[in-house]
Amino acid sequence: MRVIPVPVRDDNYAYVLMSTPTKQNVRRQAVFVDPYDVAKVRQAAHAEGLADSDIVGLLTTHGHYDHAGGNGAFAREFPKRPIYGGSAEIEGVTTVVRDKEKFTLFEESAPIDVSCFATPCHTQDSICFLVEDRRSDDELAKTPAGLQEGAQGEKKRGVFTGDTLFISGCGRFFEGTAKEMDYALNKQLASLPPDTLVYCGHEYTKSNAAFSAAVLPDRAAVKALVKDLQSQRNKGITTGLYTLEQERAHNPFMLVNDPEVQKIAQKQDPIATMQYLREAKNAGTLRTNI
């Protein structure tokens, strides 16, 4: 499978998730993810050689307008395609998915298995979608794009996290609690395969890394992230670049049991530490220049 990030608005990411068939005379298919600007995402799909008839559905991570605001336009432009989401109250959703529910995309071309993980906190309808190509790494590496970095390469697995998990950060607790975010990050997402790539909803990495560097200034993983940003690795596009294993090394919100993080928070409880970190990030009182 391939995942094409499409920048929309000021800092949002929408995505085109596409199959890569190995059989002759089988067309690629795709779904859109959080296509706030349907015209722009459609243009990106066309640039990849996809026709409108190849677009077979939409995944919605949560109901905020900057993510689900294109659902109505998608339903008009691509009628009778399923729109998956965590609540029937999200505009355009035709198929409500629940925690741990599974389904398959592109069954006839190149199957991708989808697993849904409820992560209520930023919103109560938040769903993270784990997508996994059934082919092995060896099979994917033999495709023309191979397993290379960036949008062009084949991917084995990734997770669309919306505004729950960002690179070295997490979403605000608009509709939930620190306990719910701890469960979302450190139980739900932390249970996924460590090589899962993170496809987040916003390009917030620079400000997140500035916060992480203030919390863990001597942590090698944080220093590596800062170096990546300073060098403009992958042309500054950080979504789809880091795995969950790396997040658990450089993301303070996934390190609330870490003694060094708890010392900064002056807490001994992971939930209290999570609350402290979110409040400090909101207030902008804990950051460093990078």
C-alpha positions in Angstrom: 0.0 0.0 0.0 1.0 3.6 -0.4 -0.1 6.6 1.7 0.0 10.1 0.2 -0.2 13.0 2.7 -2.1 16.0 1.3 -1.6 19.3 3.2 -4.9 21.2 3.7 -5.8 24.4 5.5 -2.8 25.8 7.4 -1.4 22.7 9.0 -3.8 19.8 8.5 -3.1 16.6 6.8 -5.6 14.7 4.6 -4.5 11.4 3.0 -5.0 9.2 0.0 -4.6 5.5 1.0 -4.1 3.4 -2.1 -3.6 -0.2 -3.0 -0.8 -1.4 -5.2 -2.0 -4.5 -7.1 0.5 -7.1 -8.3 -1.8 -8.7 -10.8 -2.0 -7.4 -14.4 -5.0 -5.6 -15.5 -6.1 -4.8 -12.0 -6.5 -1.1 -11.2 -5.3 0.5 -8.0 -8.1 1.6 -5.6 -8.0 4.2 -2.9 -9.9 5.8 0.0 -9.5 9.3 1.3 -8.8 10.0 5.0 -10.1 13.3 6.6 -10.4 15.1 3.2 -11.4 18.5 4.4 -10.6 19.9 1.0 -12.1 17.3 -1.3 -11.0 19.0 -4.5 -7.4 19.1 -3.4 -7.3 15.5 -2.3 -9.0 14.5 -5.5 -6.3 16.3 -7.4 -3.6 14.5 -5.5 -5.4 11.2 -6.3 -5.5 12.0 -10.0 -1.8 12.9 -9.9 -1.2 9.3 -8.8 -3.1 8.0 -11.9 -6.3 7.2 -10.0 -9.7 7.9 -11.6 -12.8 8.9 -9.7 -14.1 5.4 -10.2 -11.1 4.1 -8.2 -12.0 6.0 -5.1 -14.1 3.6 -3.0 -14.6 5.2 0.4 -13.5 7.6 3.2 -12.2 7.2 6.7 -13.0 9.9 9.3 -10.9 10.0 12.4 -13.2 12.4 14.3 -16.0 14.9 13.9 -14.2 18.3 14.1 -14.8 20.4 11.0 -11.2 20.6 9.9 -11.3 16.8 9.5 -14.9 15.9 8.7 -15.8 19.2 7.0 -15.3 17.6 3.5 -17.6 14.6 4.1 -20.6 16.2 2.6 -18.7 17.2 -0.5 -17.3 13.7 -0.8 -20.7 12.2 -0.6 -21.9 14.4 -3.4 -18.9 13.9 -5.6 -18.5 10.2 -4.9 -22.0 8.9 -4.2 -22.7 5.5 -2.7 -19.2 5.1 -1.3 -19.1 4.2 2.4 -17.9 6.9 4.8 -16.5 5.3 8.0 -16.4 7.1 11.3 -16.9 6.7 15.1 -20.4 8.3 15.3 -23.5 8.7 13.2 -23.5 12.3 14.3 -20.4 13.0 12.1 -21.5 14.6 8.8 -21.9 12.1 6.0 -20.9 9.0 8.0 -22.7 5.9 6.6 -20.8 3.2 8.5 -20.3 3.6 12.2 -17.3 1.7 13.5 -16.6 0.5 17.0 -13.6 -0.3 19.1 -11.7 -3.3 17.8 -13.9 -3.7 14.8 -12.2 -4.9 11.6 -12.9 -4.7 7.9 -11.0 -5.1 4.7 -10.4 -2.5 1.9 -9.5 -3.4 -1.7 -10.4 -7.0 -1.3 -10.2 -7.6 -5.1 -7.1 -5.6 -5.9 -4.6 -5.8 -3.0 -6.2 -6.3 0.4 -5.5 -3.9 3.2 -6.9 -4.9 6.7 -8.3 -2.1 8.8 -8.6 -2.3 12.6 -10.5 0.4 14.5 -9.4 1.7 17.9 -11.6 4.0 19.9 -9.5 6.8 21.4 -12.0 9.1 23.1 -10.5 12.3 24.7 -9.8 15.0 22.1 -13.4 14.1 21.0 -15.5 11.3 22.2 -16.0 10.0 18.6 -12.2 9.7 17.9 -11.2 6.5 16.0 -7.7 5.6 15.1 -7.5 3.4 12.0 -4.7 0.8 11.8 -4.1 -0.2 8.2 -2.0 -3.2 7.2 -1.0 -4.5 3.8 -1.3 -8.3 3.8 1.9 -8.7 1.8 5.2 -9.3 3.6 8.0 -6.7 3.8 10.0 -8.8 1.3 7.1 -8.7 -1.2 6.6 -5.0 -0.7 10.3 -4.3 -1.2 10.2 -6.0 -4.6 7.5 -3.5 -5.9 8.8 -0.7 -8.1 8.5 1.9 -5.3 10.0 -0.5 -2.7 10.0 0.2 1.0 11.5 3.7 0.8 11.0 6.8 2.9 8.4 9.4 1.9 5.1 9.2 0.0 6.4 7.2 -2.9 7.4 4.1 -1.1 5.4 1.1 -0.2 4.3 0.7 3.5 3.5 -2.4 5.5 1.4 -0.8 8.2 0.4 2.6 9.5 -2.2 4.2 11.8 -4.2 7.3 11.1 -4.4 9.0 14.5 -6.3 12.2 13.7 -5.9 14.6 16.7 -5.2 11.9 19.2 -1.5 11.3 18.6 0.9 13.8 16.9 4.6 13.4 16.3 6.0 13.9 19.8 2.7 15.2 21.1 -1.0 14.6 21.5 -4.3 16.4 21.1 -6.0 18.7 23.6 -8.4 17.1 26.0 -11.5 18.9 24.6 -14.0 16.2 25.5 -12.1 14.0 27.8 -9.7 13.5 30.6 -6.1 12.8 31.2 -7.1 9.2 32.1 -8.7 8.8 28.7 -5.7 10.2 26.9 -3.4 7.9 28.8 -5.6 4.9 27.8 -5.7 6.1 24.2 -1.9 6.6 23.9 -0.5 4.1 26.3 -2.9 1.2 26.1 -4.6 1.4 22.7 -1.9 2.7 20.4 1.0 1.3 22.5 -0.5 -2.1 21.9 0.0 -1.9 18.1 3.0 -3.3 16.3 6.1 -1.1 17.1 6.9 -0.6 13.4 3.5 1.0 12.7 4.0 4.4 11.0 2.1 7.4 12.5 -0.1 9.4 10.1 -1.3 12.3 12.2 -3.8 15.0 11.6 -1.6 18.1 11.9 2.0 19.2 11.2 2.7 20.3 14.8 6.1 18.6 15.1 8.3 21.7 15.5 6.3 23.0 18.5 6.0 19.5 20.0 9.7 18.9 19.7 10.4 22.2 21.4 8.3 21.0 24.3 9.8 17.5 24.3 13.3 18.9 24.4 12.4 21.0 27.5 11.0 17.9 29.2 13.8 15.5 28.2 16.8 17.6 27.1 19.3 14.8 27.3 17.2 12.0 25.8 18.9 10.7 22.6 15.6 10.1 20.8 14.5 13.6 21.4 17.8 15.0 20.2 17.5 12.8 17.0 14.0 14.3 16.4 15.3 17.8 16.8 18.2 17.1 14.4 15.7 15.7 11.8 13.7 19.0 12.0 16.8 21.2 11.8 18.0 19.2 8.7 14.5 19.3 7.0 14.5 15.5 6.7 11.9 14.4 4.2 11.5 18.0 3.2 10.0 18.8 6.6 7.1 16.5 6.2 7.0 14.5 9.4 3.8 12.5 9.1 4.4 8.9 8.1 8.1 9.2 9.0 8.1 8.0 12.6 6.9 4.7 14.1 5.1 4.0 17.3 8.3 2.6 18.7 10.0 5.9 18.1 7.0 7.8 19.6 7.5 5.8 22.8 11.0 7.0 22.9 10.6 10.7 22.1 7.0 11.6 23.0 6.6 12.7 26.7 2.9 11.9 26.6 3.8 8.2 25.9 6.4 8.4 28.7 4.2 9.3 31.7 5.6 6.3 33.6 9.2 7.4 33.0 10.9 8.6 36.2 12.5 11.5 34.4 9.2 12.8 33.0 7.5 12.3 36.4 10.4 14.3 38.0 9.7 17.2 35.7 6.0 17.0 36.5 6.7 16.5 40.2 4.2 13.7 40.2 4.5 9.9 40.8 1.2 9.0 39.1 1.0 8.6 35.3 -2.4 10.2 35.1 -1.3 13.2 37.1 1.8 13.4 34.9 -0.3 13.4 31.8 -2.5 16.2 33.2 0.6 18.2 34.0 2.1 17.8 30.6 -1.0 18.8 28.8 -1.5 21.9 31.0 2.1 22.9 30.5 1.9 22.4 26.7 -1.3 24.5 26.6 0.2 27.3 28.6 3.5 27.3 26.6 5.5 27.5 29.9 7.7 24.6 29.1 9.6 24.8 25.8 13.1 25.4 24.4 14.3 26.9 21.1 15.2 24.3 18.5 
